[in-house]
Amino acid sequence: MPRSVPLRRLFVALLLSCSVLVGTTACGGDDTSGASSSASPTGTSSAQAQKFAKTRFVANAGLAAGATYQWIVKPYRAGKFKKGADGRTFALVKAGVAGGFAYNRLKAASDNAKADPLLSKAVAPLTAGIESLKGMATKLRKGEAGDGDVGAFESVINDIKDAGKSAGAEVKDKVPSSGQLGG
């Protein structure tokens, strides 16, 4: 008979916890306006949008700069893209992926800059340079990129960094992880 006592205590504890749960749910009130207001997102003020635009610009441009330097400029200068170089195929594939990633992040940074008046004026002249990089990833991946192509990438990155600095949004290289490069 000693087993029935713990079972009874278990049943009472379960019953009490259910009643507490039901009681707290029932005390929630009937205010539906609070539920709808918390479900709908609120807009940000223009000052907040500008601040976030600058922050996103710096993050996106920094990732583009880091990817370009780490997987395009540095291996190119080290001679990894030359025929017969050790690890050439892997370096070219990585450069192609990094080129596509950098182009994507530069486009995003350009879009972010449009929300900030000072940044938009500084970055607007660079959109043509960013667009010129569109097919560069394919050239890098196929091993068809030369001095001018790598120089164009480096030039656009430096121009974006300078534009950000002039608008009060200093861009620092941030090397993306392999996961970020891949998708």
N, C-alpha and C positions, 0 to 999 in steps of 0.2 A: 503494500500500500504506500510506501514512501515515494513511489514514482508519480503518484497522482498529484502530490503537492507541487512539484516543479512544473508539471503540465498545467495545473490550474493557474499558477503564477504566470506562466507563459501566455495563457489565454487572456488573463486579465491585462497584462502588459500590452498585448496586441490590441485588445479592445480599447484601452485608454489611448494608445497612439493613434488609432483610427479616428477616435472621437476628437482628439486634438487637431488632427489633419483636417477633418471635415469642418470643425469650428473655425479654423483660421482661413479656410477657403471661403466659407460663408460670410465672414466678416469683411470681405474685400470690397463691398459696397456695390452700388449699381451705377457708378459714374462711367458712362461709355465714352464721354468726350476725352477723358484722360487716356483711355486705351488707344483711341484713334490718333491723338496728338503724339503719343510716344511711338506709334508705328510709322508715322510719316516722317521722313527725314527733313531736317531744317536746313535752309540754305546758309551759306557762309557770307559774311560781309565782304565787300570788295577789298578791304584792307587784308582780311584773312586770305582771300583768294590770291591776292598779289604776293603775300608772304609765302604761301604754299607753292605758288608758281615758281618763285625764285628758288625755293628749296628743291623742288622737283627738277628744275633746270640744272642746278648744280649736281644733283645726284645722277641724272641721265647723262649729262656731258662728262662727268667724271668717269662713269663706267665706259663710255665710248672712248675717252682718252686712254684709260687704263688698258682696255682691250687692244686698241691700236698699237700702243707702245709695246705691250707684253708679247703679242702674238703676230704682229706684222712688222713693225719697224725694227725691233731688237733682233729677231731671227734674220731679217733681210740683211742688216748690217753685219751679222755674224756669218753670212754666206750660206745659210741653210736652204735658200731657194735655188741655188745654182745646181746645174746638172751634175750628178755624181756625188753630191753632198750626203753625208750620213743623216738619215732621218728626214730626207727631203720631202717624201710623200706625206708623212705625218705633219710636218711643218706647214706644207701647202694647204692641207685639209683644215688644219687648225686656223691658219690665216684666213682661209675662205669663210669659215664659220665666224671668226672674229670680225671679219669685214662686214658680213651681213648683220651681226649684232651691233657693231658700231654705227652702221648706217641707220638701223632701227632706233637706236638710242639718240642719235643726232636729230632724227626727225621728231622724236618725242620731245627733246630739249627745245627744238625750234617751236613746237606747238606750245610748250610750257611758257616760253618767252613771250608769246602773244598776250598773255594775261597780265603782264607787267609792262607799264608804259615805257620805262627806261630800257628794260631788256629788249622789248620788241623793236625799238629804234636801233639798238646795237646789233641785234641778230638778223634783222631783215635783209641787209645786203648779203648775208652769208647763205641764204636759202639756195641760190644757184649752185654754190660750191657743194652744198650737201647733196643736191640732186645729181651732181656730176659723179658722185660716188656710188650711184645705184647699181651699176653693173660690175663694180670693182670686186665684189666677193667672188663672182664667177671667174674673173680673170686671175685672181689669187689662187683659187682652188685648182684651176687648170695649169698653173705655173706660167701664165702668160704675162704676169705683172712685171714691170721694169722699174727703173729708177724714178721715172716720172710718175708712175702710178702710186708707188709707195710715198713719194714726195707729196703728191696731191692729198693723200690721206693725212699725212703729218701736217700739211699746211692748213687744211680745213680744221683739224683739231686745234692747232695753235690759234687760228683766227677765232674759233668759238671761245677758247680760254681767254683771249684778250678782250673779246666783246663782253664776256661775263664779268671780268675784272673791272672794266670801265663802267659797268652798270652796278657795281657793288656786290656782285655775286661771284666770288673767286672760285674757280674750278680747280680741283686737285685730282690727279690721276687716282682711280680706284680700280684695281684689277678685279674683274668679275670672276666668280668661281666657275668651274666647268659646268655645273648645273645651270647657272644663269646663262651661259653661252648656248647650251643645248636647248633651252626652251623654257 
